[in-house]
Structure formats: structure tokens, C-alpha cells
Amino acid sequence: PFPTKYRKRYSFIMAEEVQAALDDMVPALKDLQDRGVFTADEIHQIVDRRRNSEYDIRRINNRRKADFLRYIKDEVNLEELRKLRTKKIKEKEREERKEGEVGVAVEKSIGDRHIVHHIHNVWRKTLYKFGKSDVGLYLQYADYCKEIQAHGALSRILAEALQLFPHQEGLWIEAASHEFFVLGSIQNARVLMQQGIRALAGSSPRDLWMQLFCLELHFVERMKARKTILQGGEAANLKTENEEDEKTDESTMDPHKIARLVYKNAVESIPDNVKFRLDFWDQCRLFSETEKLQRFIVDSIRNDLCKDNAEAWMAWALYQWEQKRQENANTRNNQRDGSDEEENEGVKEPSVKKQKMDASKDDNSWSVLDILRQATEALQTEEMYLKAVRMITRYVANLQEEWQNDEENEDPDISVGLELLESLFKEAGESDFFSAELVREQALFLQRLQRKDESIECLEKFAKSHPTKDSLKVWIHLAEISETGPVSVLTQALAKADMNHPSYYEVLLHLFGAKLQSNDDTELMALFQKIALLTPGFLPITEIEEPIFGVPHALDACMQFLQYLNDKADTAHARKVYRTVIYESSLGKIFTDFSDDSMITLVEQAVMTEQSSSDKRAVKRKNLVRLYEEASKLFDGSEVGRK
């Protein structure tokens, strides 16, 4: 704490400092008043506010960041007002000039520069007091400098921030972006990014490597645009003696040489990370003429990571898919333009059913199906088979869509892909990793081929040979397509399920929804009572991801059941339902916490039950009073209760 005996002297010194600061503002404020930007009363208000703010930021023991930021905000608002009024004054002056008279450009006066200069001054005081422990202040000041285009001040701020916070990746990226995109210095931007990477070498700065890579791609784009401009117009007609040599040099030069080097160093720093490398590929796809660089990245993934990484195989396959898609598009464009290309008749693409990788085979000649066949042979895991099956399915569907209007020239990969899917499902079925996801993919595949009986057979075989907790989605899929109906299938699933496992509860909700949809009253009340009994044991309430039969959670089941009974005028069972929820269990509180709005709907349905009953008026009144009292208790303390 500040010593008491010095408080009076410090207060005197502080008053002198504040007065000196206000005295320095007099010329600028007088200029603004003389030019009519602010009136005399407004100047007095500005001075009074600034005096109070100056005292606030000079407190003896309790200087607050909020006071500094409020001071800055007030000055920024004042500057906006000054701009608007200055603009109106200039417009008025232009209107008063005679037509045809050329106005003389007037330089900014001291008043125009004063407020911005004062804001910078307050910001410097703020950073001096609080900036050493708060990087957010530097970022706020940087945003303000960008807004007013104070590029010199922004460079100084970022440099100072980097000295204090060298481990903030965002600061290095911000500083490099400012150097390149604003000041136009690629060299300074590169130096900053490299310094940041060295400063964060121990923490694997993925974002810095990625932004340095993108920086080089942006630089190449800028150079291409500059070259296009320089070669336009008269420059395009100039001939030089060494023109042929220049063309030769240009053809052999790799514009992305530095970007390639950045990528190499990045993967050396962070190896064995497919996602990291794929991010580089994604960035390349945002820039034009980066095909060679993309090929280089995909080849590095293939050569380094494809041995035991499913994502690496999928990346390679996806790249080849994009190449084939581009080839098909070019082929259709050529046909549309009337260009006649010779077709190699009789040349059939070999089946990939059991094809082995040939080391002498050119990488570019591998098709999507070749790669995925080889991937499943190299990595015989559930993940690899599932990824391969899903990609082949999408690939074949895409080809069928592309060639649907040209069945005569149908791509041979369609039939080969279907053969490969059959083979993969057969292999997976004979393995130990045949999962619920794989069997569902197989069922969908068979359904698309109009082989519904086989689809049902494979689902039934898997569901009956695995516990319900492992085959829940298979049972749901089977319930959708089974000829015996969903109620019969879900009843079997419920019988096989473990009552203590969440899968039992989920099957119960599906079965309840299926019975409601089919108007099957059999044991419907018993199912409701089971749901009411088990719900408190499966908290918090979560919604079913795919509510195939229309019941996503227990509260919705109660609402639908109550509405169903009201529609049938079954007052006795309807009362039993809402009383179970509101009076006789903890469900009312659980449901209210889950969703106020849905619970209000249930209460409204309960009111409709009593209003539509055939009981005497006194009985109705008694039941409604109790219902309102219990509902009020449920919503007590909530927003609904306050309303």
C-alpha cells in the first residue's frame, strides 16, 4: 500500500500532471472549436470527462484495467463523431463554392490528428501497466491499429508483443501476415515465421508450419499475377534475343520449390501424422496450378505412412479419385466440343479382385479400386475394411451418376467396384473383425442391388449371434426392412438385451414408438411403465441419434402416449400416465430440467385430459386444481415458473 504520509504529496503531484496533460490538449481542442466541429459546451464536457479519466488511470493503489479501456472507448467514440462532423462541414463547404471552381486541398489540422494521437497515448499507458501479463491487450490494440491503418504503430506493437509472449503462435502469424499482406515484404514475413518455429520448436507448432506453407503459396500467386500484368499490352510484343532460353528456363523452374522445402521440413519436425500432411494437401487445393505439389504431398503420405495407417491409404485413394474425376470431366468436354478421340477397343481394365502391388508399376496408373484392394490386403482391420467399403460405395455411386445418360460407354470401374465390394464383404464375414457397421454397409449394398432377402438374412445372422449391446443398430436396421414388421423384430431384440445396459433402454423406446405408429395397444401400458421405471437410472437424458420410429427420448414417449390416449378418449389410462409423471415419481422434475417447453406441453395435454373427461364438474375442478398445484411446484424457480 502507498504510505499514508506521502498520499497528500502524491495527490498534489497527480493533480499537476493531470492539469499539464489537459493544458497540452488546449491548441487541438481550440482548433476543433474554431472550425465548428464541436461547440464550446461540448469542449467543456470533453475536458471534464478527460479530467475524470486521467484521475482514474492515476489512482494510487487501485489502478483498474477497466478504467483504461473505458477511457479508450470514449475517445474512439469521440473520434467517430469528429469524423462525421468534419465530413459534413467539408460537404457544406463544397456546396458553397461556385460551380467550376477548383477547391484547394487542405491539409489535416492539429485537431484532426489530436484524438487519434491521444488514443495511442492512452493505449501505451495501458500496455505499460497491464500488458506484460495480458496478451489480449496487445491484440486489441493491434486490431485498432489495423482499423485506422496505422501500419507503423502496428509493426511496433507486434514486435513488442513477440518479445513478451514468444510462445503465442497467433502473434507470430499476425506479425508475418502484416509484413507480407500489408507491407509487402516476403523476406521479413519468412524471417518472422522461422523465428516463431524456432521459439516453439519444443511444442510442435503445426499452425506456424501450415501458415508458412500458405505464405509461400500466396507469394507464388502474387508473382504470377505480377507476371501476367507485365506481359500484357506492349510488353507482350517485345522480342528479346534470349527469348528461347528464357522459355526453357521457365519450363524447368519449379515455382513451388520453397513451399516444397517447407513441407519437407514440417514433416521431419512432425512425422507420422497423416492429418497434418492432409492439411497441407487441403491448402494446396485452394490455389491454382499446384498439381505437382499436390502429387508430391500425396506421394510422401503413400511412401512414408501407408504401411500401417488407414488414413494414409484413404488419402492416396482420394487423390486418385480426384484425378479420375478430372479426366472424366475433360473427356466429356472434348466429346461436347466435337473432338474425335481414338478409343482403344478391346482393351479391358483388369479386375482388382486379388491384384497384388507391382513395384514397377507407375504410381499414376493405380486406380482408386487398385489402391483400396491393396489397402485391405496390407491392413486387415475393421477400420480399414470399413473405410474402404464406404469409399468404394461412394465412388461407384458417383460414377453411376456421371454415366447415367451414357450407358453404352459406362465406366468399367462400376462393375469392377461392385465385384470388389462383394469380395470385401465375403472376406470380412470370414474374419474376426466383422462388426455391426460392416454388416449394415453390406445390407445397404444388397438393398441397392435389389437383393432384399439376402440383406435381411445377413442382418438376422449377425443380430442373433451377437449381444444386443453390440448389434443394436443392426436390429434397428432389420426392423426397418423386415417383412414381419418392426414390432416383432424389436420384441426379439428386447428379449436378448441386458436390462442393465443402455441398449435395452434404447430398444424399449424404439419398440414403444413402433407400437404407437402401428396403433398396437398390446402391452403398451406395460412398456410405458418400464420406461418410467428405468428412466431415472439412465441419466442424463440423451436423445437417440436416429429415432427411426419417432421417439427420441422418454419425455417425448410420454407426450406421444398421452396424446394417443386423449385421441382415443381413454381418460382412465391417460390419467394414469400423467399422474405417474407428475405425482408419483421423480420423472416430472427430471423432465422439467431436461426441457421446460416439452414439459409444459405435457401438462397442457393433462389439462385437456381432465377437461374432456365425463366426470362431474366438482371432480374435474378438484383434479385440475391439484394438477396446477403440482405443475407450479415443478416449475418453481425456473424461468417458466417466474412467468
DADA-V471291 format. One record per residue. N is the residue number from 1. RES is the residue in one letter. OMEGA is omega in degrees with one decimal (999 if undefined). Layout:
n & res & omega
N & RES & OMEGA
N & RES & OMEGA
This chain:
n & res & omega
1 & P & -179.6
2 & F & -177.9
3 & P & -175.8
4 & T & -175.1
5 & K & 179.1
6 & Y & -175.2
7 & R & -176.5
8 & K & 179.9
9 & R & 179.6
10 & Y & 179.0
11 & S & 178.6
12 & F & 178.5
13 & I & -179.5
14 & M & 178.7
15 & A & 178.0
16 & E & 179.7
17 & E & 179.5
18 & V & -179.5
19 & Q & 178.3
20 & A & 178.9
21 & A & 179.2
22 & L & 177.5
23 & D & 179.1
24 & D & -178.5
25 & M & -172.8
26 & V & -177.6
27 & P & -178.2
28 & A & -179.8
29 & L & 177.0
30 & K & 177.7
31 & D & 179.5
32 & L & 178.2
33 & Q & -179.4
34 & D & -178.6
35 & R & 176.7
36 & G & 179.1
37 & V & 176.3
38 & F & 176.7
39 & T & -179.9
40 & A & 178.9
41 & D & 179.2
42 & E & 177.2
43 & I & 178.1
44 & H & 179.1
45 & Q & 178.5
46 & I & -179.5
47 & V & 179.6
48 & D & 179.5
49 & R & 179.7
50 & R & 178.5
51 & R & 178.7
52 & N & -179.8
53 & S & 178.8
54 & E & 176.4
55 & Y & -179.1
56 & D & -176.9
57 & I & 176.2
58 & R & 179.2
59 & R & -176.8
60 & I & -173.5
61 & N & -170.5
62 & N & 175.7
63 & R & -174.4
64 & R & 178.7
65 & K & -178.8
66 & A & 178.6
67 & D & 178.8
68 & F & -177.5
69 & L & 176.5
70 & R & 177.2
71 & Y & -179.8
72 & I & -179.5
73 & K & 178.8
74 & D & -179.4
75 & E & 177.5
76 & V & 177.2
77 & N & 178.0
78 & L & 179.0
79 & E & 176.9
80 & E & 177.7
81 & L & 178.5
82 & R & 179.5
83 & K & -179.0
84 & L & -178.2
85 & R & 177.3
86 & T & 178.5
87 & K & 179.0
88 & K & 178.9
89 & I & -179.8
90 & K & 177.9
91 & E & 178.8
92 & K & 178.6
93 & E & 179.2
94 & R & 179.1
95 & E & -177.7
96 & E & 179.4
97 & R & 177.7
98 & K & 178.9
99 & E & 178.6
100 & G & -178.8
101 & E & -178.9
102 & V & -179.9
103 & G & 179.2
104 & V & 179.9
105 & A & -177.7
106 & V & 178.8
107 & E & 178.6
108 & K & 179.5
109 & S & -178.6
110 & I & 178.9
111 & G & -179.8
112 & D & -178.4
113 & R & -168.3
114 & H & -172.0
115 & I & 178.8
116 & V & 178.3
117 & H & -179.7
118 & H & 177.3
119 & I & 177.6
120 & H & -179.1
121 & N & 178.6
122 & V & 178.1
123 & W & 179.4
124 & R & 177.0
125 & K & 179.7
126 & T & -179.3
127 & L & 179.2
128 & Y & -177.2
129 & K & -170.9
130 & F & -170.4
131 & G & -175.4
132 & K & -178.7
133 & S & -175.1
134 & D & -180.0
135 & V & 179.9
136 & G & 177.7
137 & L & 178.2
138 & Y & 179.7
139 & L & 176.9
140 & Q & 178.6
141 & Y & 178.3
142 & A & 178.0
143 & D & 178.7
144 & Y & 179.4
145 & C & 176.9
146 & K & -178.7
147 & E & -178.7
148 & I & 177.9
149 & Q & 174.4
150 & A & -171.0
151 & H & 178.9
152 & G & 178.1
153 & A & -180.0
154 & L & 178.3
155 & S & -179.7
156 & R & -179.3
157 & I & -178.4
158 & L & 178.0
159 & A & 179.0
160 & E & 179.8
161 & A & -180.0
162 & L & 176.3
163 & Q & -178.5
164 & L & -175.1
165 & F & -176.2
166 & P & -177.8
167 & H & 176.3
168 & Q & -178.0
169 & E & -177.3
170 & G & 179.4
171 & L & 179.1
172 & W & -179.9
173 & I & 179.1
174 & E & -178.8
175 & A & 179.4
176 & A & 178.0
177 & S & 178.4
178 & H & -179.1
179 & E & -175.1
180 & F & -172.3
181 & F & -178.8
182 & V & -177.1
183 & L & 174.6
184 & G & -177.8
185 & S & 178.1
186 & I & -179.1
187 & Q & 179.6
188 & N & 178.9
189 & A & 178.6
190 & R & -179.6
191 & V & -179.8
192 & L & -179.9
193 & M & 179.2
194 & Q & 175.8
195 & Q & 178.2
196 & G & 179.3
197 & I & 177.8
198 & R & -179.4
199 & A & -177.3
200 & L & -174.8
201 & A & -177.5
202 & G & -176.2
203 & S & 177.7
204 & S & -175.2
205 & P & -177.6
206 & R & -177.3
207 & D & 179.8
208 & L & 176.9
209 & W & -178.1
210 & M & -178.3
211 & Q & 175.0
212 & L & 176.5
213 & F & 179.0
214 & C & 177.7
215 & L & 179.2
216 & E & 177.6
217 & L & 176.5
218 & H & 179.9
219 & F & 177.7
220 & V & 177.9
221 & E & 179.7
222 & R & 179.2
223 & M & 178.1
224 & K & 178.2
225 & A & 178.7
226 & R & 179.6
227 & K & 178.8
228 & T & 179.7
229 & I & -177.8
230 & L & -179.3
231 & Q & -180.0
232 & G & 174.8
233 & G & -175.9
234 & E & -177.1
235 & A & -179.3
236 & A & -177.8
237 & N & -178.2
238 & L & 179.1
239 & K & 177.3
240 & T & -178.5
241 & E & -176.6
242 & N & -174.7
243 & E & -178.1
244 & E & 178.8
245 & D & 179.6
246 & E & 179.3
247 & K & 178.8
248 & T & 179.2
249 & D & -178.3
250 & E & -178.0
251 & S & -178.7
252 & T & -177.6
253 & M & 177.4
254 & D & -177.9
255 & P & -177.4
256 & H & -177.8
257 & K & -178.7
258 & I & 177.6
259 & A & 177.5
260 & R & 179.1
261 & L & 176.9
262 & V & -180.0
263 & Y & 179.1
264 & K & -179.5
265 & N & -179.7
266 & A & -178.2
267 & V & 172.2
268 & E & 179.0
269 & S & -178.5
270 & I & -177.8
271 & P & 172.3
272 & D & 178.2
273 & N & -176.5
274 & V & -178.5
275 & K & 179.0
276 & F & -179.8
277 & R & 178.6
278 & L & 176.7
279 & D & 175.7
280 & F & 179.5
281 & W & 178.8
282 & D & 178.4
283 & Q & 178.5
284 & C & -176.2
285 & R & 177.9
286 & L & -177.5
287 & F & -178.3
288 & S & 174.1
289 & E & 177.2
290 & T & -175.2
291 & E & -179.4
292 & K & 178.7
293 & L & 176.6
294 & Q & 178.9
295 & R & 179.6
296 & F & -179.6
297 & I & -179.3
298 & V & 177.7
299 & D & 179.0
300 & S & 176.6
301 & I & -178.1
302 & R & -174.6
303 & N & -173.0
304 & D & -166.5
305 & L & -172.8
306 & C & -176.4
307 & K & -174.2
308 & D & -177.5
309 & N & -177.6
310 & A & -179.4
311 & E & 179.1
312 & A & 176.6
313 & W & -178.1
314 & M & 177.7
315 & A & 179.1
316 & W & 179.6
317 & A & 180.0
318 & L & 177.7
319 & Y & 179.6
320 & Q & 177.4
321 & W & 179.4
322 & E & 177.3
323 & Q & 179.7
324 & K & 178.7
325 & R & 178.2
326 & Q & 178.1
327 & E & 179.1
328 & N & 179.3
329 & A & 178.4
330 & N & 179.6
331 & T & 179.6
332 & R & 178.1
333 & N & 178.7
334 & N & 178.1
335 & Q & 179.9
336 & R & -179.6
337 & D & 177.5
338 & G & -179.9
339 & S & -178.9
340 & D & 178.6
341 & E & -179.8
342 & E & 179.3
343 & E & 179.5
344 & N & -178.3
345 & E & 178.7
346 & G & 179.3
347 & V & -176.1
348 & K & 178.4
349 & E & -176.5
350 & P & 177.7
351 & S & -179.3
352 & V & -170.9
353 & K & 179.8
354 & K & -174.4
355 & Q & 178.3
356 & K & -178.9
357 & M & 177.6
358 & D & -175.7
359 & A & -179.1
360 & S & -176.9
361 & K & 179.7
362 & D & -178.4
363 & D & -176.1
364 & N & -176.9
365 & S & 178.2
366 & W & 176.6
367 & S & 178.7
368 & V & -177.8
369 & L & 174.3
370 & D & -175.7
371 & I & -176.8
372 & L & 174.5
373 & R & 180.0
374 & Q & -179.2
375 & A & -178.6
376 & T & 175.9
377 & E & -179.3
378 & A & -178.0
379 & L & -178.8
380 & Q & 179.4
381 & T & 178.4
382 & E & -178.9
383 & E & -177.6
384 & M & -179.6
385 & Y & -178.4
386 & L & 178.3
387 & K & -179.1
388 & A & -179.5
389 & V & -178.1
390 & R & 178.9
391 & M & 178.7
392 & I & 179.0
393 & T & 179.3
394 & R & -178.6
395 & Y & -179.4
396 & V & 179.2
397 & A & 178.3
398 & N & 178.1
399 & L & 179.1
400 & Q & 178.3
401 & E & -178.7
402 & E & -173.9
403 & W & -176.1
404 & Q & 179.4
405 & N & -178.2
406 & D & -175.1
407 & E & -179.2
408 & E & -178.7
409 & N & -176.0
410 & E & -178.7
411 & D & -179.6
412 & P & 179.2
413 & D & -179.9
414 & I & -179.6
415 & S & 179.4
416 & V & 179.1
417 & G & 177.6
418 & L & 176.8
419 & E & -178.7
420 & L & 177.3
421 & L & 177.2
422 & E & -177.9
423 & S & -178.2
424 & L & 179.0
425 & F & 178.3
426 & K & 179.2
427 & E & -179.2
428 & A & 179.5
429 & G & 179.9
430 & E & -175.5
431 & S & -179.6
432 & D & -175.0
433 & F & 178.9
434 & F & -171.2
435 & S & 177.8
436 & A & 179.5
437 & E & 180.0
438 & L & -178.8
439 & V & 175.6
440 & R & 176.2
441 & E & 177.9
442 & Q & 179.2
443 & A & 177.9
444 & L & 178.0
445 & F & 179.8
446 & L & 177.3
447 & Q & 178.7
448 & R & 177.7
449 & L & 179.7
450 & Q & 178.8
451 & R & -172.7
452 & K & -178.3
453 & D & 178.6
454 & E & 178.5
455 & S & 178.7
456 & I & -178.4
457 & E & -178.1
458 & C & 177.5
459 & L & -179.9
460 & E & -179.2
461 & K & -179.3
462 & F & -175.3
463 & A & -176.2
464 & K & -178.3
465 & S & -179.7
466 & H & 176.6
467 & P & -177.7
468 & T & -179.4
469 & K & 178.4
470 & D & -174.3
471 & S & -175.0
472 & L & -178.2
473 & K & 176.5
474 & V & 177.3
475 & W & 179.9
476 & I & 178.0
477 & H & 179.6
478 & L & 179.3
479 & A & -179.8
480 & E & -170.5
481 & I & -176.0
482 & S & 179.5
483 & E & 179.3
484 & T & 177.6
485 & G & -175.9
486 & P & -177.2
487 & V & -179.7
488 & S & -178.2
489 & V & -177.6
490 & L & 175.3
491 & T & 176.2
492 & Q & 179.9
493 & A & -179.1
494 & L & -179.9
495 & A & -179.0
496 & K & -172.8
497 & A & 175.5
498 & D & -174.4
499 & M & -178.0
500 & N & -178.7
501 & H & 179.9
502 & P & -179.8
503 & S & 177.7
504 & Y & -178.6
505 & Y & -179.5
506 & E & 176.5
507 & V & 179.3
508 & L & 178.5
509 & L & 177.9
510 & H & -179.3
511 & L & 178.3
512 & F & 178.1
513 & G & 179.6
514 & A & 178.8
515 & K & 177.6
516 & L & -179.3
517 & Q & -177.8
518 & S & -179.6
519 & N & 179.7
520 & D & -176.9
521 & D & -174.0
522 & T & 176.1
523 & E & -178.9
524 & L & 178.3
525 & M & 178.6
526 & A & 177.2
527 & L & 177.9
528 & F & -179.6
529 & Q & 175.7
530 & K & 178.6
531 & I & -179.9
532 & A & -178.5
533 & L & -173.3
534 & L & -174.6
535 & T & 179.5
536 & P & 179.7
537 & G & -179.7
538 & F & 178.4
539 & L & -4.9
540 & P & 179.6
541 & I & 177.0
542 & T & -179.6
543 & E & 175.4
544 & I & -176.3
545 & E & -178.2
546 & E & 179.8
547 & P & -174.3
548 & I & -174.7
549 & F & 166.4
550 & G & 179.0
551 & V & -176.7
552 & P & -178.5
553 & H & -173.2
554 & A & 179.7
555 & L & 178.4
556 & D & 177.2
557 & A & 178.8
558 & C & -179.7
559 & M & -179.0
560 & Q & -178.7
561 & F & 179.1
562 & L & 177.4
563 & Q & 178.6
564 & Y & -179.7
565 & L & 176.9
566 & N & 179.2
567 & D & 180.0
568 & K & -179.5
569 & A & 178.7
570 & D & -173.1
571 & T & -176.1
572 & A & -179.9
573 & H & 178.3
574 & A & 177.1
575 & R & -179.6
576 & K & -179.1
577 & V & -174.3
578 & Y & 176.9
579 & R & 175.8
580 & T & -177.4
581 & V & -169.1
582 & I & -171.8
583 & Y & -160.5
584 & E & -178.3
585 & S & 177.5
586 & S & -176.8
587 & L & -178.1
588 & G & 179.5
589 & K & 178.9
590 & I & -178.6
591 & F & 179.3
592 & T & 177.4
593 & D & -178.3
594 & F & -178.2
595 & S & 177.6
596 & D & -174.3
597 & D & -179.4
598 & S & 179.2
599 & M & 175.6
600 & I & 178.1
601 & T & 179.2
602 & L & 178.1
603 & V & 178.4
604 & E & 176.8
605 & Q & 177.0
606 & A & 176.7
607 & V & 177.9
608 & M & 177.9
609 & T & -179.0
610 & E & -178.3
611 & Q & -178.2
612 & S & -179.0
613 & S & -179.1
614 & S & -179.3
615 & D & 177.6
616 & K & -175.6
617 & R & -179.5
618 & A & 178.9
619 & V & 177.5
620 & K & -177.5
621 & R & -179.7
622 & K & -179.2
623 & N & -179.9
624 & L & 179.1
625 & V & 179.6
626 & R & 179.7
627 & L & 179.4
628 & Y & 179.6
629 & E & -179.5
630 & E & 177.9
631 & A & 178.4
632 & S & 177.5
633 & K & -179.3
634 & L & -175.0
635 & F & -179.5
636 & D & 179.9
637 & G & 178.9
638 & S & 178.7
639 & E & 178.7
640 & V & 180.0
641 & G & 179.3
642 & R & 179.2
643 & K & 999
